[in-house]
Amino acid sequence: MQMKNVVFRLQRIGLVLLVALMALGGTTSCKSKKKLAREQAAAEYAAKVDQAKKDLNAILYDETSWTLDEKEKRFNTIKSWNLQDEEVLNLLDQVEDKLARDRADAQRKAEEERLRREEEARLQKEAAKYSNIENQFMGIAGAPDVMTANEKISRALSLFASPDVPVLIIISQAGGFNDYDRPTTIQKYLNYLKDQKTYNNAIEQVKYDGNGKITELELIKK
């Protein structure tokens, strides 16, 4: 009977030790997992800091092929990470200023391009508007003989208020000012085209009277 009691006690002691060991193992395992999680989080944070510095410096010094929209998107992503690294925070400030300047410059260029296209369209419209006059001038210069040229001159003169309508020819432009050749009249100019057999000007401006007749013609040398 005494032997049975001893065995029983030994079994109970063994069971207690086993439970204690299991509890100790569980505690150690829990601590290991927390430590591993902390190390993993620290590694991920450090990787984000390194990547943020790399990308922000690349944007700051124009070392990427990203578009402005892509740069702004990347900047906002990095900013959303809320990294509390002094160098990253300084880079964020610098890149934010740079992107604002780049955006303003892009908008300025876009506006300049819009105005350039509008001016080009206006000039094309003006050129089309004067195509009839231009064609008559080229026809006179390219006439095969004097008789044909004179007939074309007569038709061209019907567009003007009189044969003495002034013709101004711009020979240069600078600082918003025009430098003109010696003034002439439309009759003299058309005869000049007949004699020279070449038309090397373009119509810059035309003034009309109430009847739709030309009262002044301004040309520019091509």
C-alpha positions in Angstrom: 0.0 0.0 0.0 2.8 2.3 0.9 4.5 1.6 -2.5 1.3 2.5 -4.3 1.2 5.8 -2.5 4.8 6.6 -3.5 4.1 5.8 -7.1 0.9 7.9 -7.1 2.9 10.8 -5.6 5.6 10.5 -8.2 2.9 10.5 -11.0 1.4 13.7 -9.5 4.8 15.4 -9.3 5.5 14.4 -12.9 2.2 15.7 -14.1 2.9 19.0 -12.3 6.3 19.3 -13.9 4.9 18.5 -17.3 2.3 21.3 -16.9 4.9 23.7 -15.7 7.2 22.9 -18.6 4.3 23.3 -21.1 3.4 26.7 -19.5 7.1 27.8 -19.6 7.3 26.7 -23.2 4.2 28.6 -24.1 5.4 31.7 -22.5 8.8 31.5 -24.2 7.0 30.9 -27.6 4.7 33.9 -27.1 7.7 36.1 -26.2 9.6 34.8 -29.3 6.6 35.6 -31.5 6.3 39.2 -30.2 10.0 39.7 -30.6 9.9 38.4 -34.1 6.9 40.7 -34.9 8.8 43.7 -33.5 11.9 42.8 -35.5 9.8 42.4 -38.7 8.0 45.7 -38.1 11.3 47.4 -37.6 12.7 45.9 -40.7 9.7 47.0 -42.7 9.9 50.5 -41.3 13.6 50.7 -42.2 12.9 49.4 -45.7 10.2 52.1 -46.2 12.6 54.8 -44.9 15.3 53.7 -47.4 12.8 53.5 -50.3 11.3 56.9 -49.4 14.8 58.5 -49.4 15.7 56.9 -52.7 12.5 57.9 -54.4 12.3 61.4 -53.0 15.9 62.1 -54.0 15.3 60.7 -57.5 12.3 63.1 -57.8 14.2 66.0 -56.4 17.1 65.7 -58.8 15.1 64.6 -61.9 16.6 61.1 -62.0 13.4 59.3 -63.0 11.5 58.9 -66.2 8.2 59.4 -64.3 5.6 61.9 -65.5 4.7 64.8 -63.3 1.5 63.0 -62.4 3.4 59.9 -61.4 5.8 61.9 -59.3 3.0 63.5 -57.5 1.3 60.2 -56.9 4.5 58.7 -55.5 5.1 61.7 -53.3 1.6 61.4 -51.8 2.1 57.7 -51.2 5.3 58.3 -49.3 3.7 61.1 -47.3 0.8 58.8 -46.3 3.4 56.5 -44.6 3.9 59.1 -41.9 7.5 58.2 -41.5 9.1 60.0 -38.5 12.5 60.2 -40.0 14.1 63.7 -40.1 15.8 63.2 -43.5 12.6 61.9 -45.0 10.6 64.8 -43.6 13.1 67.3 -45.0 13.0 65.6 -48.4 9.2 65.7 -48.3 9.3 69.5 -47.9 11.8 70.0 -50.7 10.0 67.7 -53.1 6.7 69.3 -52.3 8.1 72.7 -53.3 9.7 71.3 -56.4 6.5 69.6 -57.6 4.6 72.8 -57.0 7.1 74.7 -59.2 7.0 71.9 -61.8 3.2 72.0 -61.9 3.2 75.7 -62.3 5.7 75.5 -65.1 3.7 72.8 -66.8 0.6 74.9 -66.6 2.5 77.9 -68.0 3.8 75.8 -70.9 0.4 74.3 -71.6 -1.1 77.8 -71.8 1.7 79.0 -74.1 1.1 76.0 -76.3 -2.7 76.7 -76.3 -2.0 80.4 -77.3 0.5 79.3 -80.0 -2.1 76.9 -81.5 -4.7 79.6 -81.4 -2.4 82.1 -83.2 -1.5 79.4 -85.7 -5.1 78.8 -86.4 -5.8 82.5 -86.7 -2.9 82.9 -89.2 -4.2 80.0 -91.2 -7.6 81.5 -91.2 -6.2 84.9 -92.3 -4.2 83.2 -95.0 -7.3 81.4 -96.3 -9.1 84.7 -96.2 -6.5 86.3 -98.4 -6.0 83.3 -100.7 -7.9 85.0 -103.5 -5.7 88.0 -103.5 -2.5 85.9 -103.1 -3.6 83.7 -106.1 -4.1 86.8 -108.3 -0.7 88.1 -107.4 1.0 84.8 -108.1 -1.0 84.6 -111.4 0.4 87.9 -112.5 3.9 87.0 -111.6 3.6 83.6 -113.4 1.8 85.0 -116.5 3.3 83.5 -119.7 3.2 86.9 -121.6 2.6 90.6 -121.1 -0.9 90.5 -122.5 -2.0 87.8 -120.1 -0.3 89.6 -117.2 -2.1 92.9 -118.1 -5.5 91.1 -118.2 -4.7 89.6 -114.7 -3.7 93.0 -113.4 -7.0 94.5 -114.6 -8.9 91.8 -112.7 -6.8 92.2 -109.6 -7.4 96.0 -109.6 -11.1 95.4 -109.4 -10.6 94.3 -105.8 -9.2 97.7 -104.8 -10.9 101.0 -104.2 -8.5 102.7 -106.7 -5.2 102.1 -108.5 -3.5 104.4 -106.0 -4.3 102.3 -102.9 -1.1 102.3 -100.8 0.9 99.1 -100.5 3.2 98.8 -97.5 5.9 96.1 -97.4 7.4 95.0 -94.1 11.1 94.2 -94.5 11.8 93.4 -90.8 10.2 93.2 -87.4 11.8 93.8 -84.0 10.5 94.6 -80.6 6.9 94.9 -81.8 7.9 97.5 -84.5 7.8 97.1 -88.2 10.4 98.4 -90.6 8.9 99.2 -94.1 10.2 99.4 -97.6 9.5 102.5 -99.6 5.7 102.9 -100.0 4.2 102.1 -103.4 0.7 101.8 -104.9 -1.2 98.7 -105.9 -0.9 99.6 -109.6 2.9 100.0 -109.4 3.2 96.9 -107.3 1.2 94.7 -109.8 3.3 96.0 -112.6 6.4 95.2 -110.6 5.2 91.6 -110.2 4.6 91.4 -114.0 8.2 92.6 -114.6 9.9 90.6 -112.0 7.9 87.4 -112.6 8.0 86.4 -109.0 5.9 87.0 -105.9 8.0 86.6 -102.7 5.7 88.4 -100.1 2.8 87.4 -98.0 -0.3 89.4 -97.0 0.0 90.7 -93.4 -3.0 92.9 -93.2 -5.8 94.3 -95.4 -8.1 97.2 -94.8 -11.5 97.5 -96.6 -14.0 100.3 -97.1 -17.8 100.0 -96.7 -18.1 98.5 -100.1 -15.7 95.7 -99.4 -13.0 97.3 -101.6 -9.4 97.2 -100.4 -8.1 100.6 -99.2 -4.7 99.6 -97.8 -2.5 96.5 -98.3 0.3 95.5 -96.0 2.7 92.8 -97.1 5.7 91.1 -95.5 8.7 89.6 -97.1 8.9 85.9 -96.8 
